[in-house]
């Protein structure tokens, strides 16, 4: 099986969010399963100065953009140990910029032009390289025009075509552009209609990908159901309902080479489910580092992520005064909306022995919080997949989550199916409000005092397999189904 994976970012090359983690890890897991895989990315300017082995193939690629032929160059790299090629499309006018998609002032105004060029260039490069993939796996709006171009051109030429899978990582990001940009795409106006590319008199890249792909998947089974409803579909729920027979959900995986307390070099002490003594040392070290009272009996709650309404900080803000009256400590790491910056720093200043806040991105500290916290709070309003709850399970840090999207698919409430059921690995709440959050934490804190039961819950989570190998197996099954069709 030959799979070509296309993304706008991937580790270790470039990253702004979770898409990069998926695009870096899934192809590697597929290659480990014997799949013939290649990855395509834009060659952003910052990569030229990075410590990466990138060399030119000498191949020039010319594709039409708005009636003008635009030339790019194809480069090649390979991540050590992966055993598969990474192709990077260079076009300095489009990609030699400080940001990937925009600046602090907003998106780049020519994003439609930039990423339509990238999509066409990938298809042109495959033709020049003589690569005929069985599966083209594209991701999010930045690559969603690939199925549009592949289908419209293949139809015109009568060519055989690969099966195309579009993965949607977050429905909120769709690539919507003014109708005036449509001529840049080089498509006949017949495709600018309410069933294909038009969305309230705008061009919608993601909608085109949803319509023209052979199948669509997202990053959890629950989120795949949720996005067919007005509450989560972001205006495209009708399109997704029409494609429900080819809409799937596969939970993202975790790279256990990076996130595993038995070998993590970023935490003070290593530990495993058979010996949790190192976790006690990690907790004490985290309390000291964050200026909190070092007390093994006080439950320590971690929160890491974007400080925004979507991540549940609105209901956390409503609950925080109540929580500060309880015997607990809270550590928050992240950046986001300024009102949450002000609120959390104010609460921390007034409760210096109970709350500590770090308004930054710090990967090493994120590891120390996962290892040192007793619980991890994720009250997200919606969460396509979520990764921190999976990290927490591995680190014996019991997740407390809002039952939505991937959080609902991966965290089984302690009371579900009978108190302390074998499947339980955390706590969840289905309503979305401060009281619901408080109630879930009260239940978690109550169990925390019952040490034997708490330890069993920790161990249950630590033993679960949320690796990329598991996810890759599901993707291979989906690829095979598409090829059979």
LINJO-V449064 format. One record per backbone hydrogen bond with DSSP energy under -1.0 kcal/mol. CO is the residue of the C=O (numbers start at 0). NH is the residue of the N-H. If there is no record, write none. Layout:
# LINJO-V449064
co->{CO CO}
nh->{NH NH}
This chain:
# LINJO-V449064
co->{0 1 1 2 3 4 9 9 13 16 17 18 19 19 20 21 24 25 26 27 29 30 34 35 37 38 39 40 41 43 44 49 51 54 58 60 62 64 67 69 71 72 73 74 75 76 78 84 85 86 87 88 89 90 90 91 94 94 100 102 105 107 109 110 111 112 113 114 115 116 117 118 119 120 121 122 123 124 125 133 134 135 136 137 139 142 144 145 146 147 148 149 150 151 152 153 153 162 163 163 164 165 166 169 173 174 176 177 178 180 181 182 183 187 188 190 190 192 192 196 201 202 203 204 205 206 207 208 214 215 216 217 219 220 221 222 224 225 228 228 232 235 236 237 238 240 242 243 245 247 253 253 254 254 259 259 260 274 275 276 277 278 279 280 281 282 283 284 285 286 287 298 299 299 300 301 302 305 306 307 308 309 309 311 312 313 314 315 318 319 321 322 325 328 329 330 331 332 334 336 336 337 338 339 340 341 342 343 344 345 346 350 350 353 355 357 357 361 362 363 364 365 366 367 368 373 374 375 377 382 386 387 388 389 390 391 392 397 398 399 400 401 403 403 404 405 406 411 411 412 413 414 417 420 425 426 428 432 433 434 435 436 437 438 439 440 441 442 443 444 446 448 449 450 451 452 453 454 455 456 457 458 460 465 466 467 468 469 470 471 472 473 474 475 476 477 478 479 480}
nh->{35 133 134 37 136 39 12 13 9 19 21 22 10 23 24 25 28 29 30 31 34 33 36 2 4 86 6 88 43 46 47 51 53 75 73 71 69 67 64 62 60 89 56 87 54 85 81 38 76 40 74 42 72 93 94 95 44 96 107 105 102 110 113 114 115 116 117 118 119 120 121 122 123 124 125 126 127 128 130 162 3 164 5 166 142 145 148 149 150 151 152 153 154 155 156 157 158 135 213 214 137 216 139 172 205 204 202 180 181 183 184 185 65 190 191 192 196 195 197 203 198 176 207 208 209 210 211 212 165 247 167 249 223 224 225 226 227 228 231 232 235 239 240 241 242 243 245 246 215 217 255 467 257 258 262 263 270 271 279 280 281 282 283 284 285 286 287 288 289 291 290 328 373 374 330 376 332 307 336 312 311 380 381 315 316 317 318 319 322 323 324 325 327 300 355 302 357 304 306 339 340 341 342 343 344 345 346 347 348 349 350 353 354 329 331 333 359 365 366 367 368 369 370 371 372 397 301 399 401 405 390 391 392 393 394 396 395 375 426 377 428 403 406 407 408 409 410 424 425 415 419 417 420 423 413 400 402 436 437 438 439 440 441 442 443 444 445 446 447 448 449 450 453 454 455 456 457 458 459 460 461 462 463 253 470 471 472 473 474 475 476 477 478 479 480 481 482 483 484}
